[in-house]
Amino acid sequence: MKAAARAFWLRSPGEGEIREVTLPAPREDEVLVRSLYSGVSRGTETLVFRGGVPESQYATMRAPFQEGDFPGPVKYGYLSVGVVEEGPSAVKGRTVFCLYPHQTRYVVPASAVTVVPDDVPAERAVLAGTVETAVNALWDAAPLIGDRIAVVGGGMVGSSVAALLARFPGVRVQLVDADPARAKTAEALGVGFASPADALGDCDLVVHASATEQGLARSLELLSAEGTVLELSWYGDRKVALPLGEAFHSRRLVIRSSQVGTVSPARGNRSYGDRLALALKLLADPALDALITGESAFEELPEVMPKLARGEIPALCHLVRYGKSA
């Protein structure tokens, strides 16, 4: 028997709506998931909502269960946590994470869901996709014991990276952001905080996640000789100018990109599933609750998303809750 559901769609850049969806009955190797929570990643999702994905990146930016195409209409999102109502006995009744858009119920292959550990609350589990990005970034960056590290940009991705770096022994970690309110986030995560002007230099590694030209330029300034900037920002269709003259070459600085779409070559023996399972395991740390900074009901998304895109609602990860009868 087919079931009904509701999904949030971007009708056109800047305009969202909730649509009725008819779900197929799950096959033997599929699961029916009832959503508990989903998360809005303010960086990538609001860029999509504004219509800022360049045409050359349409294929790269597709989410695993996206429907429609950029710039719209499109159903987009990738941070969903729910309960398996129908499916194999190994997962039936379990709380799971899935890279699925904002939708009340959905049917996906059983292989597409990952069981949330018992010591991770369902609300916090929506962060799994972003913590997975942070895991991949640190596999790329390979920080060492005792490194001096700055994370420039205290958004969802940058703060996730800082949270994981706080566990490294002997490192000096400083979260750098122009917004003084991010100092509370840094304190909750157990790392230092500074404004861009006051950030500590002589860094072995700078992770850049502010998605601004000024942030990337400042990241280069904070490096020690032969230091590396790991670039995590996604600029969409914007062009970025960099100061690659002056001492860039004589100091032998490095700018390296990192992106979650592929598993870091440094961990070529790991699968996507391994990486996601590790991210969920790391979410047992309650300090990561600091990354969830707002909440609203699913039905409010058409009104909430424009405010998130305009910055009227300050947010790292915005939590979307679903009713019991979703």
Secondary structure as the mmCIF struct_conf table of DSSP 4:
data_model
#
loop_
_struct_conf.conf_type_id
_struct_conf.id
_struct_conf.beg_label_comp_id
_struct_conf.beg_label_asym_id
_struct_conf.beg_label_seq_id
_struct_conf.end_label_comp_id
_struct_conf.end_label_asym_id
_struct_conf.end_label_seq_id
STRN STRN1 ALA A 3 SER A 12
TURN_TY1_P TURN_TY1_P1 PRO A 13 GLY A 14
STRN STRN2 GLU A 15 LEU A 23
HELX_LH_PP_P HELX_LH_PP_P1 PRO A 24 PRO A 26
TURN_TY1_P TURN_TY1_P2 GLU A 28 ASP A 29
STRN STRN3 GLU A 30 SER A 41
HELX_RH_AL_P HELX_RH_AL_P1 ARG A 42 ARG A 50
TURN_TY1_P TURN_TY1_P3 GLY A 51 GLY A 51
HELX_RH_3T_P HELX_RH_3T_P1 GLU A 55 GLN A 57
TURN_TY1_P TURN_TY1_P4 TYR A 58 MET A 61
TURN_TY1_P TURN_TY1_P5 PRO A 64 PHE A 65
STRN STRN4 GLU A 67 GLY A 68
TURN_TY1_P TURN_TY1_P6 PHE A 70 PRO A 71
BEND BEND1 GLY A 72 PRO A 73
STRN STRN5 VAL A 74 LYS A 75
STRN STRN6 SER A 80 GLU A 86
BEND BEND2 GLY A 87 GLY A 87
TURN_TY1_P TURN_TY1_P7 SER A 89 GLY A 93
STRN STRN7 THR A 95 CYS A 98
BEND BEND3 HIS A 102 HIS A 102
STRN STRN8 GLN A 103 GLN A 103
BEND BEND4 THR A 104 THR A 104
STRN STRN9 ARG A 105 PRO A 109
HELX_RH_3T_P HELX_RH_3T_P2 ALA A 110 ALA A 112
STRN STRN10 VAL A 113 VAL A 115
HELX_LH_PP_P HELX_LH_PP_P2 VAL A 116 PRO A 117
TURN_TY1_P TURN_TY1_P8 ASP A 118 ASP A 119
BEND BEND5 VAL A 120 VAL A 120
HELX_RH_AL_P HELX_RH_AL_P2 ALA A 122 ALA A 125
TURN_TY1_P TURN_TY1_P9 VAL A 126 LEU A 127
HELX_RH_AL_P HELX_RH_AL_P3 ALA A 128 ALA A 141
TURN_TY1_P TURN_TY1_P10 ILE A 145 GLY A 146
STRN STRN11 ARG A 148 VAL A 152
BEND BEND6 GLY A 155 GLY A 155
HELX_RH_AL_P HELX_RH_AL_P4 MET A 156 LEU A 165
TURN_TY1_P TURN_TY1_P11 ALA A 166 ARG A 167
BEND BEND7 PHE A 168 PHE A 168
TURN_TY1_P TURN_TY1_P12 PRO A 169 GLY A 170
STRN STRN12 ARG A 172 VAL A 176
BEND BEND8 ALA A 178 ALA A 178
TURN_TY1_P TURN_TY1_P13 PRO A 180 ALA A 181
HELX_RH_AL_P HELX_RH_AL_P5 ARG A 182 LEU A 189
TURN_TY1_P TURN_TY1_P14 GLY A 190 GLY A 190
STRN STRN13 GLY A 192 ALA A 194
HELX_RH_3T_P HELX_RH_3T_P3 PRO A 196 ASP A 198
STRN STRN14 CYS A 203 HIS A 208
BEND BEND9 SER A 210 SER A 210
BEND BEND10 THR A 212 THR A 212
HELX_RH_AL_P HELX_RH_AL_P6 GLU A 213 GLU A 221
TURN_TY1_P TURN_TY1_P15 LEU A 222 LEU A 222
STRN STRN15 LEU A 223 GLU A 231
TURN_TY1_P TURN_TY1_P16 GLY A 236 ASP A 237
BEND BEND11 GLY A 245 GLY A 245
TURN_TY1_P TURN_TY1_P17 GLU A 246 ARG A 252
STRN STRN16 VAL A 254 SER A 257
TURN_TY1_P TURN_TY1_P18 VAL A 260 GLY A 261
BEND BEND12 THR A 262 THR A 262
HELX_RH_3T_P HELX_RH_3T_P4 PRO A 265 ARG A 267
TURN_TY1_P TURN_TY1_P19 GLY A 268 ASN A 269
HELX_RH_AL_P HELX_RH_AL_P7 TYR A 272 LEU A 282
TURN_TY1_P TURN_TY1_P20 LEU A 283 ALA A 284
HELX_RH_3T_P HELX_RH_3T_P5 PRO A 286 LEU A 291
STRN STRN17 ILE A 292 ALA A 297
HELX_RH_3T_P HELX_RH_3T_P6 PHE A 298 GLU A 300
HELX_RH_AL_P HELX_RH_AL_P8 LEU A 301 ARG A 310
TURN_TY1_P TURN_TY1_P21 GLY A 311 GLY A 311
BEND BEND13 GLU A 312 ILE A 313
BEND BEND14 LEU A 316 LEU A 316
STRN STRN18 CYS A 317 ARG A 321
TURN_TY1_P TURN_TY1_P22 LYS A 324 SER A 325
#
